[in-house]
Amino acid sequence: MELEYKSYTGSYYYSEDSGYFYGKVEGIEELVDFQAESLPELKDAFKEAVDYYLESIKK
């Protein structure tokens, strides 16, 4: 499945071993990843990761 925010896409998967969702922002050269315990938290973490990335490229 994919997430979308501000024209960015994130992919993610669920690890049964850890009980966490893990994801990364796609389509950019840098590795920007995120994780959460639930899907609602994952969506927020993805948005925070995109916002962090956008701030970092401004500098």
C-alpha positions in Angstrom: 0.0 0.0 0.0 1.0 3.6 -0.5 0.5 6.9 1.3 0.3 10.3 -0.4 1.0 13.8 1.0 2.1 17.0 -0.7 2.8 15.1 -4.0 5.0 12.6 -2.2 4.4 8.9 -2.0 5.3 6.6 0.9 5.5 2.8 0.9 5.2 0.7 4.0 5.0 -2.8 5.4 4.1 -4.4 8.7 6.5 -6.5 10.7 4.8 -9.1 12.7 8.0 -9.8 14.6 8.2 -6.2 16.0 4.5 -5.2 15.7 5.4 -2.0 13.9 4.7 -0.5 10.5 7.8 0.7 8.7 7.9 2.9 5.6 9.9 5.3 3.5 9.3 8.3 1.3 9.6 7.2 -2.4 10.9 9.1 -5.4 13.7 11.0 -3.6 17.4 10.4 -3.5 17.7 10.6 0.3 16.5 7.9 2.6 13.6 9.3 4.6 11.9 6.7 6.7 9.2 6.5 9.3 7.6 4.0 11.7 4.6 3.6 13.9 2.5 1.1 15.9 -0.8 1.7 14.0 -2.0 2.9 10.6 -3.3 6.2 11.9 0.1 6.9 13.6 1.8 5.8 10.4 0.0 8.4 8.4 1.0 11.1 10.8 4.6 9.8 10.9 4.7 9.9 7.0 3.4 13.5 7.0 6.1 14.5 9.6 8.8 12.7 7.5 7.7 14.6 4.3 7.6 17.9 6.2 11.1 17.2 7.7 12.4 16.4 4.2 11.0 19.6 2.8 12.5 21.6 5.6 15.9 20.0 5.1 16.1 20.7 1.4 15.3 24.4 2.0 18.6 24.8 3.9 
